[in-house]
Amino acid sequence: MMREIQDLKAINPFVGVHQYGQSVFGRPLVALCCGRGSRLVHVNASCHANEWITSALLMRFMTELSGAYTAGQRLGGEDIGVLLDTVTLWAAPMVNPDGVELVQGRFPHSHPHYRTLLAWNGGVEDFSGWKANIRGVDLNDQFPAFWEEECKRRNVVSPAPRDYPGAHPLCEPEAGALAELTDRLGFHAVVSLHTQGKEIYWNYRDFEPPHAENLADRLGAASGYAPIKLSGSDAGYKDWFIHRYRRPGFTVEAGYGENPLPVSAFDTIYAELRPLLLESLRL
């Protein structure tokens, strides 16, 4: 992914590449900036390690979007030059790089942390179901939006492959860096890409703006995904964003099946997701 970002930047010099933090193991957390409009939209991917296909999906979109802008072409029927004169997209394509490496089987057994991870995974060497970061904290349970309620609901009190909210909100560098980036830039709307279910979650404890459901309907019409009014879930990134800013925030569950979704499903999922992401830039 980092090589692809370098290539994208070389071809499209107007794309900004910004390191906004580091993972637990010091990997760069990178955001791409595309556009020059005053309205700021943010999209992130791979908050959950076993949903890493979302990184590839978002990178494909960034490549096509920037390429269309450079060439003066349309994308999905949209005049990208006009669109990116009114909006700027900030994309964080991999929130959880350490976890993604673990799920993909690239974490070395010789690493001093491997035995700890193996114990947290119940002694199973197959880490394909791992959602958390490399310290066993679920990054989408890390944000200060009724975090204590999420702890009670999850009832997971120590590091685990999934559902452990951590010792306190934003204790993990990946979550803290994403929150800081959001606070610093003040996005007008955010989309967090997950898998799977072909659903769009748009509300949070009635803190969402009045037009949020209408915006979710537009995203649903573009993608074929079902807008869902969700309850009984707290401490996610879009929950925190809505609660803190009272602005539109969406969790998009792309594709359908069992995580991690197979690479063979990529083209089908992207065909659904691209019009949704283009529509998110019009919100």
Order of alpha helices (4+ residues) and beta strands (2+ residues): alpha-beta-beta-beta-alpha-beta-beta-alpha-beta-alpha-alpha-alpha-alpha-beta-beta-alpha-beta-alpha-beta-alpha
